[in-house]
């Protein structure tokens, strides 16, 4: 007969919560002793046994038993083996429902802190690139078509802003995760005079949950974590797409360090940007983790249901994916070499100065829409004849408007960027100020929020 018990087993993945489970149990035992629910001697035995268990798990000596299904029952069973009857008093005034809730919240808080540190590292790398190439002008794009010149530093700081919003999302998620559910019992609270505020202080929570039914069934904080992780990975995917394009022969803007590229099994010349491609690909997997949990939660009645066992694998996968991606980009970006000659030469090519030339006519009194139409005609003439606007003879300009004069050739990629001298613009002074602000944000934040 088939043994279906394996279908319910979660120990293969929930064992990752062992440090949090041990910490929660130690705090719970200490509280029970403080309240006179168990003796100080029992508390001491329980604490010593839990320390032994934690060491055994760390040193991979713990005797995991799949028949016990999950982390919590494995630890409780081992505690019985180590200290005997006193182990049976640990589960007084709690349930596995509030136990796993506190474990997962503790783990999520630690993970968010780690992610915040990783995001600061990536932001630091972006600031370093921006500072190193602060005066380099490059083509800016819309629709993947050359549009207007921008400073390379301005482009890097655009990603700084994206990741700054990610930091904010994870900060918000941390605040709502920072709620202590222990003491909620199975769903209705517990029939003992416990001290939940004491537990919150012991475990580093800022507040306790207000409703026991909500506390044991709430996984909103995991959904928020996965949503924030999905947005953050989307930002990395966008950056990856640009790194992939920029490192191609067609663009030739950058060269990634050898350790972040791979060769081909058949083409010896290849330098494939595999790390960036994998980050782009892994983003879809993280989206799947988010949708999986949302789908699991959407039909659950209150309170705890075994479906909630499915909250962890996707969570762990998304957390691992993002933290690894942060490590990769934090190391990859500082070693990225910018082909300054290439990007600078392209910044003024094509018809990228058309908007500036329209503004030139506006400055001489022409309505913008009329100037826009004239420059559209001149741009098409340049495209048809394979020349740039800067190569166009003055006579061709004057055919469209007598307002054009020799000073039309004073407009360059550098002057175009300098003209965008308004808040948020790409003018060198504005970018320098933005770079200074970014450095101040990082200095104030350190490795955290």
Secondary structure, 3 states (H helix, E strand, C coil): CCCHHHHHCCHHHHHHHHHHHHHHHHHHHHHHHHCCCCCHHHHHHHHHHHHHHHHHHHCCCCCCCHHHCCHHHHHHHHHHHHHHHHHHHCCCCCCHHHHHHHHHHHHHHHHHHHHHHHHHHHHHHHHHHHHHCCCCEEEEEECCEEEEEEEHHHHHHHHHHHHHHHHHHHHHHHHHHCEECCCCCCCCCCCCCCCHHHHHHHHCCCEECCCHHHHHHCCHHHHHHHHHHHHHHHHHHHHHHHHHHHCCCCCCCEECCHHHCECCCCCCCCCECHHHHHHHHHHHHHHHHHHHHHHHHCCCCCCCCHHHHHHHHHHHHHHHHHHHHHHHHHHHHHHCEECHHHHHHHHCCCCCCHHHHHHHHHHCCCCHHHHHHHHHHHHHHHHHHCCCHHHCCHHHHHHHCCCCCHHHHHCCHHHHHHHCCCCCCCCHHHHHHHHHHHHHHHHHHCCCC
